[in-house]
Amino acid sequence: AQSVSQHNHHVILSEAASLELGCNYSYGGTVNLFWYVQYPGQHLQLLLKYFSGDPLVKGIKGFEAEFIKSKFSFNLRKPSVQWSDTAEYFCAVNADSWGKLQFGAGTQVVVTP
Amino acid sequence: GAVVSQHPSRVICKSGTSVKIECRSLDFQATTMFWYRQFPKQSLMLMATSNEGSKATYEQGVEKDKFLINHASLTLSTLTVTSAHPEDSSFYICSASLTSTVYEQYFGPGTRLTVT
């Protein structure tokens, strides 16, 4: 069965620190990859997506993610976080044959001032 | 653009009653809408996929007679939790997609259901 794994369930870091959240999936075919963010009390918002082309994808708010096909990974990065980046981050994967988005368990990120 | 609303945002109901949650795409026509359930500190679990004018497709383990989904128009889908029980208490989230595939979904703000 297909699965999406997020390595860290909870991350605490200070402002200006760099952030990297891991995401791996298990599926050998072509996939579409997403990172969503859920700020406290708000709905899920799309941070960035990868369908094809340049494996380094830039999203909103300074986030980027790199698709490494050989590693089945789509890690999210931000070089310098802000307090406002405190949120829950979800990796999601879709393949044409699945008919749905498969979400990872989410990573709660807390940025301290 | 691509705004999805849900109503109500919170609802408390008594055991045995039914509750209807609405999901609307405000500025686009959604070919497909999805209903998720999110447990505390857990990921989103897809409950069902609905296409306008046709029956919803339910995920394994989701009782279709308990969670009635209607997708009457390209901008409205409803989820009715019938004969609610305390274990149905959860956060229900809908999303809408512009296409019949799931390449990109736009999420609603969610509805917190508490069954007493």
Interface residues (C-beta under 8 A of the other chain):
Chain A: N32 F34 Y36 Q42 H43 L44 Q45 L46 K49 F51 F90 N94 D96 W98 G99 K100 L101 F103 G104 A105 G106 Q108
Chain B: V4 F34 K41 Q42 S43 L44 L46 T49 T57 E59 I93 S95 T101 V102 Y103 E104 Q105 Y106 F107 G108 P109 G110
